């Protein structure tokens, strides 16, 4: 994963729920390097519910499958609080119940800019503000990622 320093997620806090510790570390770094703040990460549904009860955040980034358990019950609780959800998965979008298919979905493997854009647009939509354009450094980083993926 290619990292770039931006302010694209400045003042945005993200609850991160993912059972893969390495993925959680990578995503945490990506969000923080884009100016955001990570709540968690939570590695299980029970930890996710605990963070939901104990924290305030602007968006939730949820891996669809946590140790074989689907995350949609947690997503329901988050959406009930009017907090936007972005799903992170290697699964088909059809795994989500119909009422969650309207939420953004980022497929693994993903690029840093696709994750940043999904979080930005989910938060902007929830706030009723236009999404920010990605910073130039994020776009430059994306070119580097594309070149690295071809190698």
HELIX and SHEET records of a PDB file:
HELIX    1   1 UNK A   21  UNK A   33  1                                  13    
HELIX    2   2 UNK A   45  UNK A   54  1                                  10    
HELIX    3   3 UNK A   72  UNK A   80  1                                   9    
HELIX    4   4 UNK A   93  UNK A   95  5                                   3    
HELIX    5   5 UNK A   98  UNK A  100  5                                   3    
HELIX    6   6 UNK A  112  UNK A  127  1                                  16    
HELIX    7   7 UNK A  136  UNK A  150  1                                  15    
SHEET    1   A 5 UNK A  37  UNK A  42  0                                        
SHEET    2   A 5 UNK A  13  UNK A  17  1                                        
SHEET    3   A 5 UNK A  59  UNK A  63  1                                        
SHEET    4   A 5 UNK A  84  UNK A  89  1                                        
SHEET    5   A 5 UNK A 104  UNK A 107  1                                        
SHEET    1   B 2 UNK A  65  UNK A  66  0                                        
SHEET    2   B 2 UNK A  69  UNK A  70 -1                                        
END                                                                             
